[in-house]
Amino acid sequence: MKRPSLGSILCGLIPFAAVCFPVVLWDRVYPMVWGLPFNFFWLLTWLLLTPLCMWGAYRLEVRRNPDGRNNGKGGAQ
Amino acid sequence: MSASLVALTLICAIIGAGAFIGFYAGRRYKMDLEQWTVGNRALGMVLVWLLMAGETYTTFTFLGASGRAYSWGGPVLYILAYQPLMYVVSFYILPQMWEAGKRYRLQTQADFFRVRYGSKYLEALVALVGIIFLIPYIQLQLTGLGLIVEAASFGGISRTPAMVISFSIVAGFVLTSGVRGAAWVSVLKDFLLLFAAVFIGIAVPYHYFGGIGPMFTALAHAKPEHLVMPGATKNFGHLWFVSTVLMTALAFFMWPQYVGACYSAKDGDMLRRNAVIMPLYSITMPLVLIVGFTALLVLPNLPDGDLALLSIVRKTFPAWFLGVIGGAGALTAMVPAAVQILTAATLFIKNFCRPILAPSMADAQVARLAKATVLGITAIALGFAIRSSTSLVALLIIGYTGVAQFFPGVVLGLYSRRVTTGGVFAGLISGVGIVGFLGLTKHEPFMGFNAGFVGLCFNFAVTAAVSLLRPVELRSFDEHLPQGIPE
């Protein structure tokens, strides 16, 4: 199978990095943002930012296989 | 009309509507094995989205997530964290899996293993492990459905008849419409669930505290330690959080029923676009957690956290709204259960019985026997649920950690040319063995780490070590040329 490009994998690593590794820093109640505890707010933000990162990854993948859309073959060559 | 009667009527109306859609969906199609299991690989973007969302948001998500917000506190945030990440993982796996599925006419996860690794014993092992973890999951849907319908009808329908009636309907539309039926019932289910979650998530805190912000302020004053990890738990700290989030995000699309959903897509690019937008559906999860947190302040002494959402909804809303919740809750159990039953039945006949007992069995025969097995599996799960057997609960706890052990075989099968059949076999057995042992002896977390994560690390190590010791048999799917399935 054709591997995803490095660029698109990097896009996918952004939400992992943001959610998993700084957990010691974001797991706190204060400062509250929009009435939400900070940890809740942080994860909610990444719920919304993840589609943005993946949209970037998608653009990169599609540019790599411009014929990958709708022809039933994906990126197989 | 009495409150109970109003709620009862609405619940029956919603389940009836779901049943009608489910039966109607497959009416125009000839239900051969390909149509039944993967909808002839012809489902469009919206239906695939609904099917995946429909299977993902089960009663466990609904009752379990709010229940854990109630009884665990902070560590429940792992749910908010893994949900977007599992779709990130799917972006890099599902389109490739779909492509292999299309080329070699794969219908199940065990098919994938058979064709990639050329071993019917690995195929049977994958099928068996999948079934072992699916049956308690089906039982859990039943139990959740019983709880929801009983509570929402003010006891008007008790648990057992609710479970028997709705699961007869499930078995019925699985038989007539296959995976298409589940996808179409999801349309109604997702609409109701979205409405219910948004409405409850906003209205409940508003009713008692004047808004979500004031509710959190009150909770932060009353129990500040509840909102951060490890919350009310003993040892679910940051290490547990990170390992659980990683394990669950990798494991999620290893559940055998999602593989079928993946194969049912019309094209592979659709699965990529799906992965981009799916996290937005998770926006209901924070609201469900908020209901659990509110319940902790309003009803602090519930015997069981999993009742938190239903108890507070019953205390807060009028009867008709409970009816909607009851109906939505019932469909939330029925849609995932339908696909789980279908998957377990197909795995049992096609990938366990056929290769071991009757290699010459034709696909038409497989389809007939799998449909008969649907009834058997529904009956087994019903039996366990009615006798409320707790031994299966232990299996469910290790369910996610168990299916996570398919990950090395799938991802290396797609991308590595050096992995061997023996390596995957040994890795899968050692991974399942480790999570089974740690789970059943209650070693979760193990030295601070999620047990499934520990199993997965061992699994990868064993797979790599055994693979490197022996020459490789099949380097990739492409070695099966000319195209076709080696039987």
Contacts between the chains, C-beta under 8 A, distances in Angstrom:
chain1	res1	chain2	res2	distance
A	1	B	96	4.3
A	1	B	99	6.8
A	1	B	100	7.0
A	1	B	414	4.6
A	1	B	415	6.3
A	1	B	476	7.3
A	1	B	477	7.1
A	2	B	96	7.6
A	3	B	415	5.7
A	4	B	91	7.8
A	4	B	92	5.1
A	8	B	91	7.9
A	8	B	92	7.8
A	9	B	92	7.0
A	12	B	88	4.7
A	12	B	89	8.0
A	12	B	91	6.3
A	12	B	92	6.6
A	15	B	84	6.0
A	15	B	85	6.2
A	15	B	88	5.9
A	16	B	85	6.1
A	16	B	88	7.0
A	16	B	246	8.0
A	16	B	249	7.9
A	19	B	81	4.8
A	19	B	84	7.7
A	19	B	85	6.5
A	19	B	245	6.7
A	20	B	81	7.5
A	20	B	242	4.9
A	20	B	245	5.9
A	20	B	246	6.6
A	21	B	242	7.3
A	23	B	229	8.0
A	23	B	238	4.9
A	23	B	241	5.8
A	23	B	242	6.1
A	24	B	238	5.9
A	27	B	74	7.1
A	27	B	77	7.9
A	27	B	228	5.3
A	27	B	229	5.6
A	27	B	238	6.7
A	27	B	241	7.9
A	28	B	228	6.3
A	29	B	220	5.2
A	29	B	224	5.9
A	29	B	227	5.0
A	29	B	228	6.2
A	30	B	220	7.9
A	32	B	213	7.6
A	32	B	216	6.8
A	32	B	217	7.3
A	32	B	220	7.4
A	34	B	213	7.0
A	35	B	211	6.9
A	35	B	212	5.8
A	35	B	213	2.1
A	35	B	214	7.2
A	35	B	216	5.9
A	35	B	217	7.1
A	36	B	212	7.3
A	36	B	213	7.3
A	36	B	216	6.1
A	37	B	216	5.8
A	37	B	220	6.6
A	37	B	227	4.9
A	37	B	228	7.8
A	39	B	74	7.2
A	39	B	77	5.9
A	39	B	227	7.3
A	39	B	228	6.5
A	40	B	77	7.0
A	40	B	80	7.5
A	40	B	216	7.6
A	40	B	227	7.7
A	40	B	286	7.0
A	40	B	289	7.9
A	43	B	77	5.8
A	43	B	80	4.1
A	43	B	81	5.6
A	43	B	286	8.0
A	44	B	80	7.0
A	44	B	286	5.6
A	46	B	81	7.8
A	46	B	84	6.3
A	47	B	80	6.6
A	47	B	83	7.1
A	47	B	84	5.3
A	47	B	279	5.8
A	47	B	280	8.0
A	47	B	282	5.7
A	47	B	283	6.6
A	47	B	285	8.0
A	47	B	286	7.5
A	48	B	279	7.9
A	48	B	280	7.8
A	50	B	84	3.8
A	50	B	85	7.5
A	50	B	87	7.3
A	50	B	88	6.5
A	50	B	279	4.7
A	51	B	84	7.9
A	51	B	276	5.5
A	51	B	277	6.0
A	51	B	279	5.3
A	51	B	280	6.0
A	53	B	88	7.7
A	54	B	87	7.3
A	54	B	88	6.3
A	54	B	91	5.9
A	54	B	275	6.1
A	54	B	276	4.4
A	54	B	279	7.8
A	55	B	276	5.3
A	57	B	91	6.3
A	57	B	276	7.8
A	58	B	91	7.7
A	58	B	272	5.8
A	58	B	273	6.8
A	58	B	276	5.3
A	61	B	272	6.5
A	62	B	269	7.7
A	68	B	268	7.7
A	68	B	269	5.7
A	69	B	267	7.8
A	69	B	269	5.0
A	70	B	267	5.6
A	70	B	269	6.5
A	71	B	267	7.5
A	72	B	102	6.8
A	72	B	266	7.9
A	72	B	267	5.3
A	72	B	268	7.8
A	73	B	99	7.1
A	73	B	268	7.8
A	74	B	95	5.3
A	74	B	96	7.2
A	74	B	98	6.9
A	74	B	99	4.3
A	74	B	267	7.5
A	74	B	268	3.6
A	74	B	269	6.7
A	75	B	95	7.6
A	75	B	99	7.9
A	76	B	99	5.4
A	76	B	103	7.7
